């Protein structure tokens, strides 16, 4: 197995020891937080996830109407940003307010049309909204060799909750 690469500016690669393994990232994070609370130099600790997989959580059905609404929301924000940017050049308050209103409405209309057309073009192939993410099967707490004994001693004292 290859040694971990050295961080930029370091002269030799770090040799790490696995001191604990956890079933969730939250548990590994809690262990590092405990080490930090005990004044352990946590810059010598790494949380390493293994057994990565992609998980796509379906959030709900995506209709043309919902796609248009989401497009309108995004378009309104983009229109507002452009209006505010262009508004830097206007010193007349009425012109600035009008520009902001046109930016919001124009952006919302354009975004709604674009969102609806894009969803309709899918032809029902992907009519759901989802959020994708990576998950690991387990997480190892790895510590630089010269600090691993101390980290192990501290974690042995960590209260279980």
PLY file of the C-alpha trace (Angstrom):
ply
format ascii 1.0
element vertex 161
property float x
property float y
property float z
element edge 160
property int vertex1
property int vertex2
end_header
0.00 0.00 0.00
1.32 3.45 -0.91
2.31 5.92 1.77
0.21 9.08 2.07
1.67 12.00 0.20
3.35 14.78 2.10
1.52 18.06 2.55
2.99 20.93 0.57
6.08 22.26 2.28
6.80 19.02 4.18
10.04 17.15 3.58
8.80 13.58 4.10
5.47 11.75 3.91
3.41 11.35 7.06
3.09 7.86 8.47
-0.29 7.40 10.08
-1.80 4.83 12.40
-5.48 3.92 12.57
-6.56 4.49 16.18
-10.33 4.09 15.84
-13.05 3.16 13.38
-16.61 4.51 13.35
-19.83 3.67 11.55
-20.78 7.30 10.92
-19.01 10.54 10.15
-20.71 12.17 13.13
-19.05 9.69 15.53
-15.61 10.33 13.99
-16.22 14.06 14.16
-17.22 13.78 17.82
-13.96 11.91 18.56
-11.85 14.63 16.91
-13.81 17.27 18.80
-13.08 15.42 22.05
-9.35 15.30 21.18
-9.44 19.03 20.49
-11.14 19.69 23.84
-8.32 17.73 25.51
-5.74 20.07 23.90
-4.50 17.35 21.50
-2.86 18.80 18.35
-5.66 17.84 15.95
-3.68 18.96 12.89
-2.09 15.49 13.14
-5.48 13.73 12.75
-7.33 12.67 9.59
-10.84 11.28 9.17
-10.71 8.79 6.30
-13.93 7.43 4.79
-13.80 4.01 3.12
-16.27 2.11 1.00
-17.65 5.17 -0.77
-20.98 5.03 -2.55
-23.27 7.54 -4.23
-26.69 8.01 -2.67
-29.42 9.89 -4.51
-32.32 10.88 -2.26
-35.51 11.50 -4.23
-37.16 14.69 -2.97
-40.41 14.50 -4.91
-42.19 14.58 -8.25
-41.06 17.29 -10.67
-43.83 18.56 -12.94
-43.60 21.23 -15.63
-45.34 23.62 -13.22
-42.85 22.99 -10.43
-39.95 23.32 -12.87
-41.41 26.66 -14.04
-41.76 27.84 -10.44
-38.16 26.88 -9.62
-37.00 28.58 -12.83
-38.96 31.72 -11.94
-37.35 31.81 -8.51
-33.84 31.46 -9.94
-34.56 33.90 -12.78
-35.87 36.52 -10.36
-32.68 36.31 -8.31
-30.48 36.60 -11.40
-32.63 39.48 -12.73
-32.35 41.27 -9.40
-28.56 40.89 -9.38
-28.28 42.30 -12.90
-30.66 45.15 -12.04
-28.63 46.05 -8.95
-25.43 45.96 -10.97
-26.88 48.20 -13.68
-28.46 50.38 -10.99
-25.02 51.51 -9.92
-25.07 53.82 -12.96
-28.39 55.53 -12.13
-28.59 58.45 -9.74
-32.37 58.97 -10.12
-34.15 56.88 -7.43
-37.24 56.31 -9.61
-35.12 54.88 -12.43
-33.33 52.58 -10.00
-36.60 51.29 -8.51
-38.03 50.70 -11.98
-34.91 48.85 -13.05
-35.11 46.58 -9.99
-38.78 45.81 -10.66
-38.12 45.07 -14.35
-35.15 42.89 -13.39
-37.22 40.86 -10.93
-40.24 40.43 -13.23
-38.24 39.91 -16.42
-35.92 37.42 -14.75
-38.84 35.52 -13.23
-40.69 35.28 -16.55
-37.59 34.25 -18.49
-36.63 31.71 -15.81
-40.15 30.24 -15.68
-40.24 29.77 -19.45
-36.76 28.27 -19.52
-37.55 25.91 -16.60
-40.84 24.74 -18.12
-39.33 24.17 -21.58
-36.35 22.29 -20.15
-38.62 20.00 -18.11
-41.02 19.42 -21.00
-38.06 18.54 -23.25
-37.22 15.65 -20.90
-40.31 13.86 -22.17
-41.09 12.33 -18.76
-37.71 10.59 -18.48
-36.63 12.39 -15.33
-39.76 13.71 -13.67
-38.45 13.78 -10.11
-36.22 16.06 -8.08
-33.36 14.59 -6.07
-30.23 15.39 -4.11
-27.07 13.33 -4.65
-24.27 12.83 -2.18
-21.38 10.57 -1.23
-21.46 8.31 1.82
-18.83 6.05 3.30
-19.46 2.66 4.88
-17.10 3.47 7.75
-14.69 6.17 8.90
-11.22 5.66 10.32
-9.47 8.07 12.63
-5.84 8.16 11.52
-3.15 9.94 13.53
0.49 10.67 12.71
2.56 7.83 14.22
4.41 9.96 16.77
1.08 11.19 18.23
-0.98 7.97 17.94
-0.26 6.58 21.43
-1.41 9.80 23.13
-4.52 10.02 20.93
-5.41 6.40 21.78
-5.06 7.11 25.51
-7.31 10.15 25.27
-9.97 8.37 23.22
-10.05 5.56 25.77
-11.26 8.17 28.27
-13.92 9.59 25.95
-17.37 9.30 27.50
-19.92 7.34 25.48
-23.14 9.13 24.70
0 1
1 2
2 3
3 4
4 5
5 6
6 7
7 8
8 9
9 10
10 11
11 12
12 13
13 14
14 15
15 16
16 17
17 18
18 19
19 20
20 21
21 22
22 23
23 24
24 25
25 26
26 27
27 28
28 29
29 30
30 31
31 32
32 33
33 34
34 35
35 36
36 37
37 38
38 39
39 40
40 41
41 42
42 43
43 44
44 45
45 46
46 47
47 48
48 49
49 50
50 51
51 52
52 53
53 54
54 55
55 56
56 57
57 58
58 59
59 60
60 61
61 62
62 63
63 64
64 65
65 66
66 67
67 68
68 69
69 70
70 71
71 72
72 73
73 74
74 75
75 76
76 77
77 78
78 79
79 80
80 81
81 82
82 83
83 84
84 85
85 86
86 87
87 88
88 89
89 90
90 91
91 92
92 93
93 94
94 95
95 96
96 97
97 98
98 99
99 100
100 101
101 102
102 103
103 104
104 105
105 106
106 107
107 108
108 109
109 110
110 111
111 112
112 113
113 114
114 115
115 116
116 117
117 118
118 119
119 120
120 121
121 122
122 123
123 124
124 125
125 126
126 127
127 128
128 129
129 130
130 131
131 132
132 133
133 134
134 135
135 136
136 137
137 138
138 139
139 140
140 141
141 142
142 143
143 144
144 145
145 146
146 147
147 148
148 149
149 150
150 151
151 152
152 153
153 154
154 155
155 156
156 157
157 158
158 159
159 160
